[in-house]
Amino acid sequence: MPASLLITAYAILVGLPVALGWALVGPARAWPDELSSALALAGFAALLLEFLLSGRFRAVSGGIGIDRTMRWHQMFARVLTLALLVHPFLYTTPTGAQFLRPEDATHAGVLGLDSHSLATGAIAWLLLGVLTVTAIGRDALPWRYETWRLMHGLGAALVALLGMRHTLWAGRYSLHPVLTAYWAVLFAAAMLSLVAVYLVRPIRLARRPWRVASVIPAAERTWEVTLEPAGHSGLRFRPGQFAWLRLDRPAWSMREHPFSIASAPAPDGRLTFLVKEAGDFTATIGTLRPGARAFVEGPHGHLVVDDRDAPGLCLIAGGVGIAPLLSILRAKPACPVLLVYGNRHAGQIVAQDELAAARAEVVQVLQEPPPGWTGETGMVTRDLVRRRCSGAARDGWLFVLCGPPPMMREVRTGLASLGVPAARILEERFVYD
């Protein structure tokens, strides 16, 4: 789905309950109350849509990349949290049966809060704040990622359930049958997305197992992991894409991590990944035994160039970010290729001999070069990009980026100064904040 269409659909679905409420229910209350209701209606709709944004569904993210939908998921979650946390404090309408009037059939003069709706709203309000704070500060929590992810998913489902109860029992607009039906559809979609992620997807993965064929050193603290399909034809992917892997874990395991595919599509269906020791489960990746079971969920990502009509490719990588660009190179693109590849020192260069023999201009960049080094030194900065990529920018080449966030920011700044439009830049990020 194109980004513009996805944003438009999101805006319509978030704003629709507010529009329906104002169109179908009257009379209007004082403006602070109407603002509060609008924040509550739009915020709850956005909360239910978060389940679809974060579920890695190709129908949602296939056209723009999971990295972008995940960044939207984080950004929208913070905005909707603020809206829902603020809205109770804006009401000026009194609460209580003593304020009911026989002539007030629409309950415009009183808030529809009883003990149950007040309790569900308060619990959901508190839990939503906790979920958002722990998501923002996840790296500082003393929990494994898998533990946090499970708690985050269950907590979000509980917020949705309590919010649904509160909305239908306390919401003046939501009592209208049209709004009630709207909430039922969105809530069902949110819950079905959880079923798809935590039940249907593992069942499908279990039916297509993989085996670890080999684990060999690729560079310092970087390993080449090759998987082979076990009893099936493998995975249809395009060079530059990535997949979520469960290595030596069952299909139901919460321990899964995204890795870019470093190999080109092959007749035997084998997949090769580059895994860098980074302190989490990857610290022991070198002990992964051949023959161990694995499960591959994918492909995902939009670093694909085989459908782009470009006069040339400029690939810019940092560290293990070379993986998807290796996949593109190994697929042997027909157009000219320039590769700018940055590392800290020479021991971190992956596939050095292969790159030297590739049909591409390769610019190696080292922060700590050895004696006699003739390549670039330092980091991949905006100045280096301006110096090395000016011809590619002038000739309308396509730029493909993958690397650590600081490098990506520098490269984008350098390309912008060369006048490269965003439409000619493809990038993949796994860190969103």
C-alpha angles and dihedrals in degrees: 000000000000116000094243092052092047093050091047093050091047093051092048094049092047095047097040098082090051092050093045092048094052092044098046105033130054165227103036121237127222113303096256089056092047090049090050092050091048091052091049095047096045093041094052092047089051091048092056091047090054089075090061094045094052098042098086093237113169091215087064105034104021095098100042106026133257092259090065096044089049091051088050089048090056095043096045091045091058093047094048091046090055091048094050095044093050100043100079091059095057099063117110096172112105124245126226144069091263089072095055115115125198091227092051098084093160093049092235091150100053139043113243097230123140126168093273097048091044092051095047091047093049094048092047089047093054095042092050090055091050092048093051095045093048091047092053092045097037094126090059094052119103091230133103114251091247091055092049092047093052092047091046092052095046091044092051091050090051091049090051092049095047091042091052091052091048094046096051096043102037103028115098093196094041091059089074110101093235092054091043090055091047092054091047091055095047093045092049090050091051094049093044089053088058090050090050093049101042102031116015097041096051090048090054092046092050089058092057107046126177134206129220104246098182145346114202135162113266098176138329107325089348124110134196109223117192121195127193126199115254109218099337139078097259132235126324107220141151123238110271098034129118139209140206112249133205104194120195088346133106121261089255094057119121089212103098131135135189118246129173118240109246098187130078119240107285134193092239091056094235119155126205124202133184113225121187122203102248106163100266123082088315089074088081098038091115090065094057105123124227110251093037115137121253138177127213122205112191161339102244136157139067104237088118123134104171091095096044121098099216128152090223145352127239109194117193119187139171122202115313088359084090089083101088091038090053087054090054092047093047089054086063104231114215096225128075115281132206117191121195108189124182130195139157095244140352094265089068096058111115121214092359096167092045092051091048090055096042123113090247141089104253122200111192116200121195129183092200105032121191122240112289094022111161099184130086119300132210124027133322097268136167090260092055090048091051091049100044103031104041093102093049090049092049093049095051099251123169116250121213118190133189127159146087117331097251091054092047091053092050093048094049090050091050093048091048090054088053090054096249108159120228090246089068095052124083119185139167124205130184094184112070107178 
